[in-house]
Amino acid sequence: MSSQRHKGPLAGYKVLELCSTIAGPVCARLMADFGAEVVKVEPPEGDAGRNMGLSDQGESLYAASMQRNKSAVCIDLKTEDGVELVRQLAAQADFLIENFRPGTLERLGLGYDRLSALNPGLIMVRISGYGQDGPYSKWPGYGAICEAVAGVRHLTGDPDRPPARVALAVTDYLTAVYAAFGAMLALEHRHQSGRGQIVDTALYEAAFSMMESYVPAYPRLGVVPARQGPRLMNTAPNSLYPTRDGSYVLLAANNDTIFRRLATAMGHPEWADDPRYATQRARGSRIDEVDALMASWTTLQDSADIVRTMLAAGVPSAKCYTIADIFADPHFAARGMLAKVAHPRLGEVVLPGIVPRLDQTPGEIREPGHLLGEDTDYVLHDWLKLTDERISTLRSSGAIR
């Protein structure tokens, strides 16, 4: 991968990724999408992310997206030469993103104190379960585990059964965005001071940030929130309702004006003046009753007709999409969210598009994820100016693969 091909607001910046699974690689992928030259360092067995999701002809389709726009380098950090190579690469980098358990890099001789002595402008983005300090800092933690500690899992699912799991890595992706945001803040500070710093991003804290509405309420009111299922607390109608064609629609009438529109669209304008339903507070005290009224209407109609009627009336609504619905939807296509990308082994893959959209300096998907170690020689030549002979020696010693 040639650095001359990089465009976007982060073109010219170098990122060294020492990450596995999801949060760290997604953080680096965000930066790669916007032009940064990202070198992903993997152990000989490869990143666990290469085995996640569904595969086609032995290729992880998840990794094709999560590792896109990156150079793939294989270095064995269990060797002294491998550690020294990473140290030299860090000396050339603007950012180092890592998600080892706290203390691991220090034991390897790759702690920030040592690396910043070689490269004072280095920004180290550290992603971990519980942060770099505190009594839980050494605990292992994936996004799902940290959701439980943060209180998020307790609120997920229906109230009549145990907490459920969202079938997506929500906390990992949120953490990745926070980490990338922190990296940009640190970069702005470096523009002013010339010095880098550590960005400490914890999975449990990213998850906990979603508890913002409940945190001030607990010490004041002693309220321990409970699972709401598809509903919004104290608000109705705002839930999923079954339809005649076996799907669900989400109708959200969060204020009195929208409820009046909804009631009229359903053929019951009198509900808007009924004291049982006329105000948000009144509806919030009768959620079961209001939801039953909604369901008695939605079950007699198909989802597309319901959405069409509600949108015409100015009521926020949507069918509960499957992935098949998404691929058939014109809006996703028009916004470039189903990006077709050439793949050297599969011919073509469809990857999620760039988020966010910048009108002057947009990001781009240059290529899908590379094979393990595919770019090792290129990066060692380009970043470190190593000779072919030196690279051959490193390969013979097992430092690189």
N, C-alpha and C positions, 0 to 999 in steps of 0.2 A: 504494500500500500504506500503510495508516494504522498508525502506531505503536500506536494503542489496541488493535489486534487482537492484539498480541504477548502471549503468555503463556509461562510457564516461568521457570526460575531465572535466566536471563540477560535477562529482560524489563527494559527501561529502559536497557540498554547499547547503544551505537552502534558499529558496525563498518564501517570503510571498506576495501573489498577492491580492491586493485590487482593482480590476479592473472590468469594465463592457464593453459590446459591443465588439470592435474588436482590436484596436491598443494595448492596455495593455495586454489583454489575449494572443494575438499572440506573443508579446514580451516574456511573461512568458513561452509560449509553446515552443518557440525556445530554451530557457534555459533548459526546461524539456526534450526536445528531446536529449540534449547532457549531460544528467545525473543529472542535479540539482534536488533536492527534492523540488517540488513546491506545496505549500498549497494555494489553491484558497479559499478565504473567500467571501461568498455571503450573501446577506440579505435574510430574510425569503421568499421573492417573487422570489428569484433567479436572476441570471445575465440575462439581456435582450438578451444576445447571445444565450440563450437556446430557444428562440422563433424565431431566424433568420433562413433563408434558408428553405429548404424543409424538411418535416418530414415523417417518416415511423412508423406506429403504435404508434404515439404520441411522437416519439423520434426525436429530431432535429439532422439531419445528419451533419449539419454544426458544431454544438456543439460537436459531437462525435470526430471531428478532432481538433477543436480549443481548446477544454479542455482536450485533450489527455495527458496521462502521468502525470496527476496532482491528488492530493488529494483534495476532495471537502468538505469544511467545511461551515456550516451555522451558522453565528453569527449575532445577531441583534445589530448594532451600535447605535440604538436609546435607548439602555439600558446602564446604568453605568457599569454593569458587563460585557456586551459585549465589550465595549471600553477597559476595563481593560484587558480582555482576549487578544485582539489584541495587546495591549501594551506589554503584557508578551510574546506573540509570536514574536513580533518584536525584543525583547531583545535576542531571540535565533537565529535570522535570519542573513544571510549574506547580503541579498538583500530584499528590500521592493519595489514592483512595484505598483504604484497607478495612477489612471487617474480621480480622482475627480476634480471638478472645483477648481482652486487655492483658498486657504483660508479655504476649508472645513475641511481638516485634522487638521488644527490649531484650529478651533472652537471646534473640538472634543477632543482636548488635545492630538492629535497624530502628531503634527508637528515635523519636524526633530530635532529642538533644544531639545525637550523633549526626543525623542526616542534615539538620539545619546548620551545623557547623561547616559542612561541605557546601550547603546551598541555603544561605540565609533567607532567600525569598520563597522557599518551599512552603506550600500550603498542604498540610496533612489532614485529610478528611477521614475521621475515624468513626466507623459505624459498629455498634455492638448492641447486645441485648439490653444492658442496664447502665451503660456509660463507663467512662474510664476510671471513676472512683466511686466511693460509697460501698456499703456492706455487701451489695449484690453484684458488684462489678465483675467478679471472677466467675459468676454463674453463666453457664451456656444458655442461650436464648434465641429461639426463632421467633418470627413475627407472631405466629399463633400463640406461643407460650406467653409472649409479652402482652398480647391482647388480654389474656386472663389476668395478669398482674395489674394492668391498667384499668380494669373494670369494664372494658369494652365487651368481652365475651359474656359477662353476666347479663348484658342488655340485649344480646343477639338471639333472636328466635322468638318462639311463641311462649306466652306465659304459662301454659299448661304442660310444659315439658322442659327437659334440661336445656341449658344454653346450647345454641347451634353454632355451627361453623360456616362462615361465608366461604364459598367455594373458590375464592380468589385470594391472592396474597396482598390484601388491602394495606396492612400495616407496613409491609416491606416497601410497597410503592410510595406510600405517604412518607416513610422515612427517607427514601431515595430523594424525593423532592425537597424535603427539609435540608438534607445534606448538600444537595446541589445549590440550594439557596444560600446556605452557610458558606459554601465555597465562593460564591460570587461576592458575598459581603467581605470575606477575607481578602479577595482579590482587590476590591475597592480600597481596603485598608492598605494593601501592599502598594497600590498606586500612590498613596500619600506618604507612606513611611519607608517603602522599600523592603519591608520585612514580611515574612509569612507568619503563619500561626496554626494552631490546631483547631479544627472544627470537630467538636465532640457531639455526635448524634446518636441517641439511644432509641432503640425500637420501642421500649415501653413508654418513653416520653412522647414519641410521635403519636402512639395510640392514645395516651392520656390526654393529649391536646384536643382530641375529639370529645372529651368529657366536659368541655368548657361550660356548658349550660348548667351542669349539675354541681360543679365544684363550689361556687359561691352559695348555692342553695343548701348544701348539707350542714355547714356550721350554723347557719341562720335558722334553718327550718327542720333540720334533722331528717330530711327526706332521703331515703335510699331508693333510687329509681328501680323499676322492675321492667322486665321484658314486655314489649308492646305488640310483638308480632308485626304485621304489616301496617299497623296504625301509627299515627303521630299522637303523642301524649296530649290529652285534653283538647283535641281538635277533631272535628268531624264535619263532613266526610273527608277523610284523608287516609285511604287504604286501598288494597287490592280487592277487586270485586269480580266474581266469576261471570263468564259470558256464555252465550248459547253455543258458540263454536269451540268450547272447551279450553278457552284461553282465560286471561285475566286482564283487566284494565285498572290502571291507577287513576282515581279521580281525586283532585285536591281542591277543595273549596275552603281555603284557610281564613277567609274573612267574610263579612256579611254581604258585601257587594257581589262577590263571586258566587256565594251560595244562592243569592237571588237569581243570578243568571242560570245556575245549574237547575234550580227548581223549575224555572220557566221552561228550560230546554227539555226537562223530563215530563212536562205537561202538568205540573203542580205548582203554579205560581203562588197559590195560597200558603204554601209552606213558609215562604219568606216573611209572612205576617203572623204566623202562628207562634204564640209565645213559647211554645216548646222548642222551636227551631230557629226563631228569628235572630238570635244573637249567637255569637261564637261561644260565649260562656254557657248558654243554655244547651247548645248542641254538644259541647264538651262534656256535659253532665249526663247526656243520653246517647253515648257513643254506640252502644249495642243497638238501640232503637233506630238511630240514623243509619247505621250500616245495614240493618235489615231492610230499610226502605230502599237503599241504593241497590242492594243485591236482588231484591224482588223485581227491579226494573232491568238491571244489566243481564240477568239470566235469560231474558226474553229476546235479547238482541245479540248480533255478532259484534266482535270487538272493533272491527273497522268502522261499522256504522256508529257505534257509541263514540269513538274518538272523533269521527267527522262531525257529529252533532255537537259535541262539547267544544271542540275548537271553533266551530262557527259561532258558538255562543260566548266565546271568550273565557272558557273554563279550562285550566291546565289539566291535561289528561294524556294518557299514553297507553298503548298496549304493552304488556309485559313481554318484551322481545326475547326470542331465542336467538342463538347465533345465526340460524338460518334466516330469520326475519331481518337481521342486520345486513346480511349479504344481499338481500333483495330490496333493501331500502335505498331510495335515490339520494337521500340527504348524506348518508355516510359516503357514498360514491362522490357526490358533488364536492364534499369538503376534503377529499383526499385521504379519508381515514381507512381506506382499504387499498393500501399501496402495493402494486404488483412489482416485484423485484426479481431480476434475473438471478438464478441460483446455478452454480457450476455443476451440481450433481443432480438436482431435481428439475432443472429447466426454468421453473418460475415458482415463487412462493408469494403469498399475500401476507403482508405484515401490517400491524397497526401504524397509522400515519403519525406525523410529527405533532407534538403538543408542547408548548403553545405555538400559535401561528404569529410570526412577525412579518409585517408587510414590507419592511425595508431590508432586513437581514434574516431571511427565513432559514430554517434548518433543512436538511435533506437526508434521504436514505441513499447512501452510495452503494452499499453492498451488504449482503447478509453475513452472519457470523462465519468466521474462518475456521478451518480445521485446527485441531490442537497442534501448536508449534509451527504452524504454516509460515509465520513471518519471523521466526527466530533469527535467521541469518540476516535478513534485511534490517531488522532493528539494531542488531549488534554492529552491523556495518554503518548504518545511518546515524545512530545516536552516539555510539562509542568509538567509531572508526577502527574497529578491530579488523585485523587481516584475516584472510581465509585460513591461513595456517593456525592462527590463534583460535578461531572458531572450531576448526577441526580438532584441536587439542582439547578444547572444552567439551566437545561432543564425545570424544574418546574417554574422557574422565567421568562422564555421566552428569556433569554440571548442567548441560543442556540436552534436550531431546528433539 
